[in-house]
Amino acid sequence: MAKKIVTFGELLLRFSKLDHLRLTQGDMFTSKYGGSEANVAVSLATLGDNVEYITRLPDNAIGKTAMENLRQLGVDTHRIIYGGTRIGTYYLEPAAGMRASKVIYDRNGSAYYELKPGMIPWREILKDADILHVSGITASISQNAADATFEALDVADELGLQISFDINYRKNLWKYGADPRATLKKMLSRCDMMFGDAIEFEWICQRQQPPFTATTSDFEMQMDEYREWFDDLHAEFPRCKRWLMGMRNIVASSHHTLTALLWTHGQLLQAPIYNITDVIDPVGVGDAFMAGLLHSLDAFPDDEQMKLNYALAAAAVKNTIPGDFNLASDDEIKAIIK
């Protein structure tokens, strides 16, 4: 049996308008389920991995439908807990041309917002798991949710699991008074592998890096500067053995260049640069990165370059798939690499 991966976070209901209408236009919304850690779980299930998703949902038809949506996609949902009265939501206005995307969160008072330590039986859930995946979002919603996140990390450490962490800094969250940088650094110090985009790396470490301004696939990376930067990061957070950084340049709303760097065991690896000229939906690209890395741990155990290339290809193809979930198969991702 392959490694069992447990992901933990808030499952959300996403609302947006059709045909690139603004939130202030039209009278109909379309809805999809999503949320960073759920996105990772769905990607892993689509790739055939053994993955369980943990969250708290309202005990009503909306919560049960959300759970069923994940279950139908192959995610183990049988230990999701229920309580509260509402699911967290967010409203997305997609980018178009020169207009940037816009996100409005509505998560206060959700079932996950009201989560408290002791509600989730972490010891039972994690006793047969190998990896726990969390993100900065799991600790950003409320103090109780943050406490429950660190409770999960404590049990995972006690049981000897690897911990996977996505920085996932969202400045529009963090309303309950905690210091986001201090909290996320505390989480980062507990992780064995992590992902973040270039902007998040700069934010959490308060250090600038060489800009990624590629408009084509032949852009030259300043690898010596990046290598020094990652070496210093590892010195500050020595437990983390794999650092995956996604890098994106938005040339236009439908034209992105995308690449990634992986620092592991003192070696810095560079992926190819993808020139994506028909972006459909970039939401969840970072989650596709993280899922690609987690899947590759077993798929390519002795090939770090292939781990990086696989994670990047998974992220690249997500740009072509509407919704939060990356539904690309293993064969499709490998075909993109070739």
C-alpha positions as CSV (number, residue, x, y, z in Angstrom):
1,M,0.0,0.0,0.0
2,A,1.3,3.4,-0.9
3,K,1.8,6.1,1.7
4,K,-1.4,7.4,3.3
5,I,-1.7,11.2,3.2
6,V,-4.1,13.2,5.4
7,T,-5.0,16.7,4.5
8,F,-6.7,19.2,6.9
9,G,-8.5,22.5,6.2
10,E,-11.7,24.3,5.5
11,L,-13.9,23.2,2.6
12,L,-15.4,26.1,0.8
13,L,-18.3,26.9,-1.6
14,R,-17.1,29.2,-4.4
15,F,-19.4,31.6,-6.2
16,S,-18.6,33.4,-9.4
17,K,-20.4,34.9,-12.4
18,L,-20.4,33.4,-15.9
19,D,-18.6,34.9,-18.9
20,H,-16.2,37.1,-17.0
21,L,-19.0,39.3,-15.6
22,R,-18.1,41.4,-12.6
23,L,-19.6,40.5,-9.2
24,T,-21.8,43.6,-9.6
25,Q,-23.2,42.5,-12.9
26,G,-25.9,40.0,-13.8
27,D,-28.2,38.1,-11.5
28,M,-26.9,34.5,-11.5
29,F,-23.9,32.9,-9.7
30,T,-22.3,29.5,-10.5
31,S,-21.0,27.5,-7.6
32,K,-18.1,25.0,-7.1
33,Y,-16.5,23.4,-4.1
34,G,-12.9,24.1,-3.2
35,G,-10.4,25.1,-0.6
36,S,-6.6,24.6,-0.6
37,E,-6.3,21.4,1.4
38,A,-9.4,19.8,-0.3
39,N,-7.8,20.7,-3.7
40,V,-4.7,18.8,-2.7
41,A,-6.8,15.8,-1.6
42,V,-8.7,15.7,-4.9
43,S,-5.5,16.0,-6.9
44,L,-4.0,13.1,-5.0
45,A,-7.1,10.9,-5.3
46,T,-7.2,11.6,-9.1
47,L,-3.6,10.4,-9.3
48,G,-4.5,7.2,-7.4
49,D,-3.1,8.0,-4.0
50,N,-4.4,7.0,-0.6
51,V,-5.7,10.3,0.8
52,E,-8.1,11.2,3.6
53,Y,-9.5,14.7,4.0
54,I,-10.4,16.1,7.5
55,T,-12.6,19.2,8.1
56,R,-15.7,20.3,9.9
57,L,-18.9,20.8,7.9
58,P,-22.4,22.0,8.8
59,D,-24.8,19.1,9.6
60,N,-27.2,19.9,6.8
61,A,-27.8,19.3,3.1
62,I,-25.1,21.8,2.1
63,G,-22.5,20.1,4.3
64,K,-23.5,16.6,3.2
65,T,-23.4,17.6,-0.5
66,A,-19.9,19.1,-0.1
67,M,-18.7,15.8,1.5
68,E,-20.3,13.8,-1.2
69,N,-18.6,15.9,-3.9
70,L,-15.2,14.9,-2.5
71,R,-16.2,11.3,-2.0
72,Q,-17.3,10.9,-5.6
73,L,-13.8,12.1,-6.6
74,G,-12.1,9.3,-4.6
75,V,-11.2,11.2,-1.4
76,D,-11.7,9.3,1.9
77,T,-14.2,11.5,3.8
78,H,-15.6,9.1,6.4
79,R,-14.0,10.9,9.4
80,I,-15.1,14.4,8.5
81,I,-17.0,15.9,11.5
82,Y,-20.2,17.8,11.5
83,G,-21.6,20.8,13.5
84,G,-22.4,24.4,13.2
85,T,-24.9,25.9,10.7
86,R,-23.0,27.2,7.6
87,I,-20.2,26.4,5.2
88,G,-17.5,28.9,4.5
89,T,-17.8,30.7,1.1
90,Y,-15.9,32.9,-1.2
91,Y,-16.8,35.0,-4.2
92,L,-14.4,35.1,-7.2
93,E,-14.3,37.7,-9.9
94,P,-11.9,36.2,-12.5
95,A,-9.2,38.3,-14.2
96,A,-9.8,39.5,-17.7
97,G,-7.4,41.5,-19.9
98,M,-5.8,44.1,-17.7
99,R,-8.3,43.7,-14.9
100,A,-7.0,41.7,-11.9
101,S,-9.0,39.0,-10.2
102,K,-10.9,39.8,-7.0
103,V,-11.7,37.5,-4.0
104,I,-14.2,38.2,-1.2
105,Y,-14.3,35.8,1.7
106,D,-17.3,35.0,3.8
107,R,-16.0,32.6,6.4
108,N,-16.8,34.0,9.9
109,G,-19.1,31.8,11.9
110,S,-18.6,28.8,9.6
111,A,-18.5,25.3,10.9
112,Y,-14.7,25.3,10.5
113,Y,-14.4,28.8,12.1
114,E,-16.1,27.3,15.2
115,L,-13.8,24.3,15.3
116,K,-12.1,23.7,18.6
117,P,-9.2,21.6,19.9
118,G,-10.4,18.2,21.1
119,M,-13.2,17.9,18.4
120,I,-11.1,15.9,16.0
121,P,-9.8,12.5,17.1
122,W,-6.3,13.1,15.7
123,R,-4.6,10.1,17.3
124,E,-7.1,7.7,15.7
125,I,-7.0,9.5,12.3
126,L,-3.2,9.7,12.1
127,K,-2.2,6.3,13.6
128,D,-2.0,4.7,10.2
129,A,-0.9,7.8,8.2
130,D,2.5,8.7,6.8
131,I,2.1,12.4,5.9
132,L,-0.1,15.2,7.3
133,H,-0.6,18.2,5.0
134,V,-1.7,21.6,6.3
135,S,-1.4,25.2,5.1
136,G,-1.3,28.6,6.5
137,I,-5.0,29.0,5.8
138,T,-5.8,26.3,8.4
139,A,-4.5,28.7,11.1
140,S,-5.8,31.9,9.7
141,I,-9.5,31.6,10.2
142,S,-9.9,31.8,14.0
143,Q,-7.9,31.3,17.2
144,N,-9.7,28.0,17.9
145,A,-9.0,26.7,14.3
146,A,-5.3,27.7,14.8
147,D,-5.2,25.8,18.1
148,A,-6.7,22.8,16.4
149,T,-4.1,23.0,13.7
150,F,-1.2,22.9,16.2
151,E,-3.0,20.1,18.0
152,A,-2.8,18.1,14.8
153,L,0.9,19.0,14.3
154,D,1.6,17.8,17.9
155,V,0.0,14.4,17.3
156,A,1.7,14.0,13.9
157,D,5.1,14.7,15.5
158,E,4.4,12.3,18.3
159,L,3.5,9.6,15.8
160,G,6.5,10.3,13.6
161,L,4.6,11.5,10.5
162,Q,6.2,13.7,7.8
163,I,4.5,17.1,7.8
164,S,3.8,18.9,4.5
165,F,3.1,22.7,4.6
166,D,1.9,25.3,2.1
167,I,2.6,28.9,3.3
168,N,-0.7,30.0,1.7
169,Y,-0.6,33.5,3.2
170,R,-3.9,35.3,2.6
171,K,-3.8,38.9,3.8
172,N,-7.6,39.2,3.7
173,L,-7.9,36.6,6.4
174,W,-6.1,36.8,9.8
175,K,-8.8,38.9,11.5
176,Y,-8.6,37.4,15.0
177,G,-5.5,39.2,16.2
178,A,-2.7,36.7,15.7
179,D,0.6,37.7,14.1
180,P,0.4,35.9,10.7
181,R,4.2,35.9,10.0
182,A,5.0,34.6,13.5
183,T,2.3,31.9,13.3
184,L,3.3,30.7,9.9
185,K,7.0,30.6,10.9
186,K,6.1,28.5,13.8
187,M,4.3,26.1,11.4
188,L,7.2,26.2,9.0
189,S,9.6,25.2,11.8
190,R,7.6,22.0,12.2
191,C,7.5,20.9,8.6
192,D,9.5,18.4,6.5
193,M,8.6,19.7,3.1
194,M,6.9,22.9,2.0
195,F,5.5,24.9,-0.9
196,G,5.0,28.6,-1.5
197,D,5.0,31.0,-4.4
198,A,7.8,33.5,-4.8
199,I,5.8,36.3,-3.2
200,E,4.9,34.2,-0.2
201,F,8.6,33.2,0.2
202,E,9.6,36.9,0.2
203,W,6.9,37.8,2.7
204,I,7.5,35.2,5.3
205,C,11.3,35.7,5.2
206,Q,11.3,39.5,4.6
207,R,14.0,39.2,2.0
208,Q,13.9,40.0,-1.7
209,Q,14.9,37.6,-4.3
210,P,15.7,37.9,-8.1
211,P,12.5,38.8,-10.0
212,F,10.9,36.3,-12.3
213,T,10.0,38.3,-15.4
214,A,9.9,35.6,-18.1
215,T,7.6,36.3,-21.1
216,T,8.9,33.3,-23.0
217,S,10.5,29.9,-22.2
218,D,14.1,31.0,-22.7
219,F,14.3,33.2,-19.7
220,E,17.6,32.8,-17.7
221,M,17.3,32.3,-14.0
222,Q,19.8,33.8,-11.5
223,M,20.5,30.4,-9.9
224,D,23.5,31.5,-7.8
225,E,21.4,34.1,-6.0
226,Y,18.6,31.7,-5.4
227,R,21.0,29.0,-4.1
228,E,22.3,31.4,-1.5
229,W,18.8,32.4,-0.6
230,F,17.6,28.8,-0.1
231,D,20.8,27.8,1.9
232,D,20.0,30.7,4.3
233,L,16.4,29.6,4.6
234,H,17.4,26.0,5.4
235,A,19.8,27.3,8.0
236,E,16.9,29.1,9.7
237,F,14.5,26.1,9.4
238,P,16.8,23.0,9.4
239,R,14.0,20.5,9.8
240,C,12.6,21.2,6.3
241,K,14.3,19.0,3.8
242,R,12.4,20.0,0.6
243,W,11.6,23.6,-0.4
244,L,9.4,23.9,-3.5
245,M,8.9,27.4,-4.8
246,G,6.5,28.1,-7.7
247,M,7.2,31.2,-9.8
248,R,4.6,32.9,-12.1
249,N,4.8,35.9,-14.3
250,I,1.3,37.2,-15.4
251,V,1.9,38.6,-18.8
252,A,-1.8,39.0,-19.3
253,S,-4.9,37.4,-17.7
254,S,-4.8,34.5,-20.1
255,H,-1.0,34.4,-20.7
256,H,1.2,33.2,-17.8
257,T,4.8,31.9,-17.6
258,L,5.3,29.3,-14.9
259,T,8.4,27.6,-13.4
260,A,9.6,26.2,-10.1
261,L,12.7,25.6,-8.0
262,L,13.3,22.7,-5.6
263,W,15.9,22.9,-2.9
264,T,16.7,19.5,-1.3
265,H,19.7,18.2,0.6
266,G,21.8,21.1,-0.4
267,Q,21.0,20.9,-4.1
268,L,19.0,23.5,-6.0
269,L,17.1,22.2,-9.0
270,Q,15.4,24.2,-11.7
271,A,12.3,23.1,-13.7
272,P,11.6,24.1,-17.3
273,I,9.6,27.3,-18.0
274,Y,6.1,26.8,-19.3
275,N,4.7,29.5,-21.5
276,I,0.9,29.1,-21.1
277,T,-1.0,31.3,-23.5
278,D,-4.6,30.1,-22.9
279,V,-5.1,30.2,-19.1
280,I,-8.7,29.1,-18.2
281,D,-8.6,29.1,-14.4
282,P,-5.5,29.7,-12.2
283,V,-7.2,29.0,-8.9
284,G,-5.7,26.0,-7.2
285,V,-2.4,26.0,-9.1
286,G,-0.4,26.1,-5.9
287,D,-2.4,23.2,-4.6
288,A,-1.6,21.3,-7.8
289,F,2.1,22.0,-7.2
290,M,1.9,20.5,-3.7
291,A,-0.1,17.5,-4.7
292,G,2.4,16.8,-7.5
293,L,5.3,16.9,-5.1
294,L,3.5,14.6,-2.6
295,H,2.5,12.1,-5.3
296,S,6.1,12.0,-6.7
297,L,7.6,11.0,-3.3
298,D,6.6,7.4,-4.0
299,A,6.3,7.6,-7.8
300,F,10.0,8.8,-8.3
301,P,11.7,8.0,-5.0
302,D,15.3,8.4,-6.3
303,D,14.8,11.2,-8.8
304,E,14.5,14.7,-7.3
305,Q,14.5,16.4,-10.7
306,M,11.6,14.3,-11.8
307,K,9.8,15.2,-8.6
308,L,10.2,18.8,-9.5
309,N,9.2,18.4,-13.1
310,Y,6.1,16.4,-12.2
311,A,5.0,19.0,-9.7
312,L,5.4,21.8,-12.2
313,A,3.6,19.9,-15.0
314,A,0.7,19.2,-12.6
315,A,0.5,22.9,-11.8
316,A,0.8,23.9,-15.4
317,V,-2.1,21.8,-16.6
318,K,-4.4,23.0,-13.7
319,N,-4.4,26.4,-15.5
320,T,-6.5,24.8,-18.2
321,I,-9.2,23.2,-15.9
322,P,-12.1,25.3,-14.6
323,G,-12.8,25.2,-10.8
324,D,-10.5,24.7,-7.8
325,F,-9.8,21.0,-8.4
326,N,-7.0,19.7,-10.6
327,L,-8.5,16.7,-12.4
328,A,-5.5,15.9,-14.5
329,S,-4.5,12.2,-14.6
330,D,-1.1,10.8,-14.1
331,D,-0.8,9.9,-17.8
332,E,-1.8,13.5,-18.8
333,I,0.9,15.0,-16.5
334,K,3.6,12.6,-17.7
335,A,2.6,13.4,-21.3
336,I,3.1,17.1,-20.6
337,I,6.6,16.4,-19.2
338,K,7.5,14.6,-22.3
